């Protein structure tokens, strides 16, 4: 971004100023050119006319090593000017609205097919997941982890066929898990919600109205089937790459299934450690990682 012949699109620059003011970073308006200002949290790409366009915005302090603009949690909001960034590919907000709870704005759906990553993590968002997110048809990552979202998982999310990672964990979502198919889904996390299963729908083989308190909370499968309970593993486990087993898993809920292609198996603080011979064979793999469990007793 050091090329002196390049400058930021003026309309996008004004939009960024609005967005910064809405997060409590009004001083950013003193930056004469946001893409050349050398501050973290913004990424820009030039076009053929030597004009910079904003492609990524990130807010919230992840650690002492990151320098994303922090948010004022008492009065921050997501500015509608976000929709004035037509080249935006990534939008990231972390712990920005904790003391000013607000719904996820429906206008985010107006970002359309350009957005590829939407992370609204630990922001205290309330209300339901807006159906307008279905318009983000090129989205690859949707992360709404650890908010206070309620209602059901929108069936309309099924329109986002290229979704690779879906994390809705740590919310208050309820109702049945919809029969969605994501052809390239590789990460699914629905842990810590109030979801229930459905008798209908392919691989979702668990009883209707059965509370969904998944023992398996993180699951990666190239075949993208939504398989949220141990009883649904059969026929799919040989595709798994990551499987997280929650600490409330009962011994009699596990089953002997093929684990020939597991690459990572984190056992999170399990007080037990007898998951059958097939699992033991997996644990012998040098690429397998075990934490919080007594591997030697397997």
N, C-alpha and C positions, 0 to 999 in steps of 0.2 A: 504494500500500500504506500510505498515511498515515492512512487513515480510522480514527479511534480506536474505532469501533464494531465493527471487524472483528478476528477472531482466527483463528489457525491451528487446523485440526482436530487435536485432542490426539493421536490415534493416528498421524496422519501426522507430527506433530512428533517423537514418540518414534522413529518409523522413520528420520527424517532424522538424529536423534542417532546411531542405530546405524550408519548409512551413513557419517557423518562420522568416527566413531571408527574404523571399518574402514579408512579412508583415511589415518589418522594425524592427524586433525583433531579430537581429543577436546575441545579447548578450546571448540569450537562449542557444546557442551552448556551453556555459560554464557549463550547467547543465549536470552532468555526466550520469544521468539516468532520462529520462523525465517522466517516470511513477512513480518514487519514489521521484521526486523533490519537491513535495508538492506545486505545483503552480496551480491556478485555470485556467480553460479553457481546461483542458485535463482530460479525464477519461480513465482508463485502466481496463482490466479484465485479470486475469491469466488463463492459460490453465492447463491441467493435468500435464504438464512438468515443472510447476513453471516458465513459461515465460509470461510476461505481453504483452498484445496486446492493441493497441489504439482503443477505441470504440467511442470516442467523442472528437471533437475539436471545440472550440468556441473562436471567436475573436470580439472585439469591446466593448466599455464601455457603458453598459446599464444605469448605475446609479453609484452614489458614493458607493453604497453597493456591487457592483460587482467588481471582480478583474480579469476579462478576460483580456488577453493581448490586448492592444490597437494597432491600425494599424497606420502607417504613411500614411495619406490620399493622400499625394502628389506622392507617388511612390509604394504603395502596389499593390500586384497582388496575384492571386491564383496560387500557384505552381502546376505544373503537378505531383509533387511528392505525391499529395493527392491520386493518383491512386495506390500508393505503400502501402496503408493501407487497406489490404483486410478485416479487421474486423470492419472497421468504420461503425457506425450506425447513428451518428448524426454529421452534419456539419453546423456550424453557423457563419455567417459573418454579422456584423452590423456596418454601416457607415465606411466602410474600404476603399472605392475607390472614395470618393466624388470628389476629385480634380484630379483624374486620371481615368476618365470614360473608361470603357472597357466592352466588351460583356461578358455574362456568358459563361465560357469556355465549349466547347462541350465535352471535355474529362471527365467532371463530370459524363457523362453517363456511363463511364467505371467502375464506382463504383458498377454498376450492382445491383443484387438483395439483397445485404447486407444492403445498406443505407435505413434508415427508416425515417429520418428527414433531410430536406434540407431547411435552412433558409438563404436567401440572401436579407437582409432587409435594405432599405435606403442606398444602396451602390452606387447609381448613374449608375448602369449598363445600357448599351445602346445596340442597336441591337434587334434582335428577340429572342424569347424563343427557345433555341436549341432543335431540334427534338430528339437529342440523349438522352434527359431526359426520353424518353419513356422506356429506358432500366433499369430505377430504379423501377423495377416492385414490390418491397416490400415497396415502399415509403408510409408513412402514413400522413406526413405533408409536403406540398410544399408551402413555403411562399416567394414570390417575391415582397412584398409590397414596394411601394414608390420608384421605380427606374425610369428609362427613357426608358423602353422597348417599342418597337413598333412592327408592324406587327400583325399577327392574333394569336389567341389561337390555338396551334397545335392540330389537331385532334388526333395525336398520343398519347397525354396525356391520352386518353381513355384506353390505355393498362395498366395503373396503377390502377387496379381494386380495390385495397385495400385502396385507398386514403381516408383519414378521414377529412382532412382540406386542403382547397385550397384557397390561398389568392393571387390574382393578382391585387389588388387594387392599385391606385395611379401611374399608368403607362400611356403610350400612345398607348395602344393596340386598334386595329380597326378591322373592318370586322364583319362578323356574328359570333354569339356565336355558336360553333359547338354542334351538338346533341350528347352529351357525357352522359354516364351512369356510375355513381360510386355507387355501391351497398351499401357502408357503409359511404358515405360522410355525415358529420355532420356540417361542417362549410364551407360556400362559401362566398367569398367577391370579387366582380368584380367592386366595386365602383371606380369612377374617372378614367374612360377610355373613349374611343370613339367607343364603340361597338354598333352593331345594331342587331336587332332580325331577326329571320327567320320564315317563315310560316310553314316550315316543322319541324317535330320532336316533337312528343308527347306533352309535357306540355309547350312548348315554344310558347304560344299563343299571339303573338304580331306581328304587321305589319312589313313586310320586308322593310328594309332601314329606319325604324324608329330609330332615334338616341337613343342609350341606355344610358340614364342618369338616372340610377335607383333611384327611391325613396326608394326602399327597397335595402339596400346595404349589409346587413349581415343577413344570413338566415340559420337556422339549421333545417334539416329535415332528419329523419332516412330513408325515402324512396328515398333520393338522387336525386330526380328530379331537374333539373336546372330550377328554376322558378324565373326569375329576375324581374318581374313586377307585380304590384298589380292585373292586369287582369288575372294573372295566378294562383292566390291563391286557387281558387275553388277546393275542393276535396283534398287539401294537408295541409291546415292550421291547421287541428287538430293534425298534427304530429309535428308542429313547437315547438322548444324549445327556440330559440332566434330569435328575429326579430328586426332589427334596422331600423328606419324610418328616412330618411335623411331630412334635414331642408328645402329642396325645394319642398317637397310633397304638391301638391294642394289638397284642401278638396275634390273636385269632383273626385279625382283619387282613393280615398279609397272606400272600399266596405264592405258590411256586411257579414262577414264570421265567421264560428265557431272558437272560440279560446279556446276551453275547455282544451287544454293540454299545453298552453303556460306556461313556467316557468320563463322567463325573457323577458321583453318588454321595452327596452330603447328607449325613444322618444327624439331624439337628437336636442335640441334647436328649437323645433317646435313653430312657432308663433301662431299656431292655436291649438285648443284642442276639436274638435267635430268629433269623428271618429265612431259614431253610437253606438247603444246600445250593440251590441255584444262585442265591444271592451271595453265598460264600465264594462261589466260583468267580463272580464278578469282582469281589473285593480283592482277589488275588492279582487282578490286573494292576500294573504299575501306574496306570493313569487314573486309578480310582482314589478319591479323597474321602476320608471319613473324619468327622468331627463330632465330639460330644458323645461318642458311643464306644463300647469296649470291643474293639476289633478282635482282640485275641480270643474272645470266647465264641467266635463264630465258627 
